[in-house]
Amino acid sequence: MEGLRQADIMVKIRLRRIGARHKPMYRVVVADSQSPRGGAFIEVIGNYNPLNDPETINIDEEKALSWLEKGAQPTETAYRLLVKTGVMDKFTAAHPTRKFKQAVQKTTQKKKKKSKSTTEVKT
């Protein structure tokens, strides 16, 4: 691993696409940040099907909490799924000082943009 320091490599909680063309399904996996989307992963902690109405989210809470405690960083979409299933509420209750800067900043920026666009339409 030339050129990469140990600090540059981190573990992420992210989605891995499975399923046929035009019928996406995803596995929620823990993977090295350097591996590609469909590449190697460490562990499967759940799955996500966006085509069902309502969307189906199955996440093993114990596995997700243990990886978050070990320092795994969720991507923006994985963070949203963890919030919907209630895993992030349990994690923040146990660790109130831990923050996920990248995922939280992106989701709050989207909320601000949506609120600005709705206020502009109303005026």
C-alpha positions in Angstrom: 0.0 0.0 0.0 2.3 2.7 -1.2 1.2 6.2 -0.8 -1.6 5.4 1.7 -1.2 5.9 5.3 -2.9 3.8 7.9 -5.1 6.8 8.8 -6.4 7.1 5.2 -8.1 3.7 5.4 -11.4 3.4 7.3 -14.3 1.1 7.7 -17.6 2.3 6.2 -21.2 1.1 6.5 -22.6 1.4 3.0 -24.9 -0.2 0.4 -23.9 -3.0 -2.0 -26.1 -3.3 -5.0 -27.6 -6.7 -5.9 -30.5 -7.6 -8.1 -31.3 -7.5 -11.8 -31.2 -4.5 -14.2 -34.0 -2.0 -13.3 -34.8 -4.0 -10.2 -32.2 -2.8 -7.6 -31.9 -4.3 -4.2 -29.1 -3.5 -1.8 -27.3 -5.2 1.1 -26.1 -3.0 3.9 -22.5 -4.0 4.4 -19.5 -3.1 6.4 -16.6 -2.6 4.0 -13.1 -1.0 3.7 -13.4 2.5 2.3 -11.0 1.6 -0.5 -13.0 -1.3 -2.0 -15.4 -0.7 -4.9 -19.2 -0.7 -4.5 -19.7 -4.3 -5.6 -16.3 -5.4 -4.2 -15.1 -7.1 -1.1 -16.9 -6.5 2.2 -16.3 -7.5 5.8 -19.9 -8.3 7.0 -23.5 -8.1 5.8 -25.6 -6.3 8.5 -28.9 -5.9 6.6 -30.7 -5.4 3.3 -32.8 -2.7 1.7 -35.4 -2.9 -1.1 -36.5 0.5 -2.4 -39.0 -1.0 -4.9 -41.5 -2.2 -2.3 -44.2 0.3 -1.2 -43.3 1.2 1.5 -39.6 0.4 1.1 -38.3 -2.6 3.0 -35.4 -2.1 5.4 -34.0 -5.0 7.5 -30.9 -4.2 9.6 -29.5 -6.3 12.4 -29.3 -3.8 15.2 -26.7 -5.6 17.3 -24.3 -5.9 14.4 -24.8 -2.3 13.4 -24.3 -0.9 16.9 -21.2 -3.0 17.4 -19.6 -1.7 14.2 -20.6 1.9 15.0 -18.9 1.5 18.4 -15.8 0.2 16.7 -15.7 3.4 14.6 -17.3 2.5 11.3 -18.6 5.6 9.5 -21.9 5.3 7.7 -22.4 6.8 4.2 -25.2 9.3 3.7 -27.7 6.8 2.5 -26.7 4.2 5.2 -27.1 6.9 7.8 -30.6 7.6 6.6 -31.5 3.9 6.8 -30.0 3.6 10.3 -32.1 6.6 11.4 -35.3 5.1 9.9 -34.7 1.8 11.7 -33.9 3.5 15.0 -30.3 2.3 15.3 -28.9 5.8 15.4 -31.2 6.8 18.2 -29.9 3.9 20.4 -26.3 4.7 19.4 -26.6 8.4 20.2 -28.3 7.6 23.5 -25.3 5.4 24.5 -22.7 7.7 23.0 -24.0 11.3 23.1 -20.6 12.9 22.2 -20.0 10.8 19.0 -20.9 12.5 15.8 -20.8 11.5 12.1 -19.8 14.7 10.5 -20.0 13.8 6.8 -23.3 12.0 6.9 -25.0 14.5 9.2 -23.8 17.5 7.4 -25.1 16.2 4.0 -28.5 15.3 5.3 -29.0 18.6 7.1 -27.9 20.5 4.0 -30.5 18.7 1.9 -33.2 19.6 4.5 -32.1 23.3 4.4 -32.2 23.3 0.6 -35.7 21.8 0.5 -37.0 24.3 3.0 -35.6 27.2 1.1 -37.1 26.0 -2.2 -40.6 25.6 -0.6 -40.5 29.1 0.9 -39.5 30.6 -2.4 -42.5 29.0 -4.2 -44.9 30.3 -1.5 -43.9 33.9 -1.9 
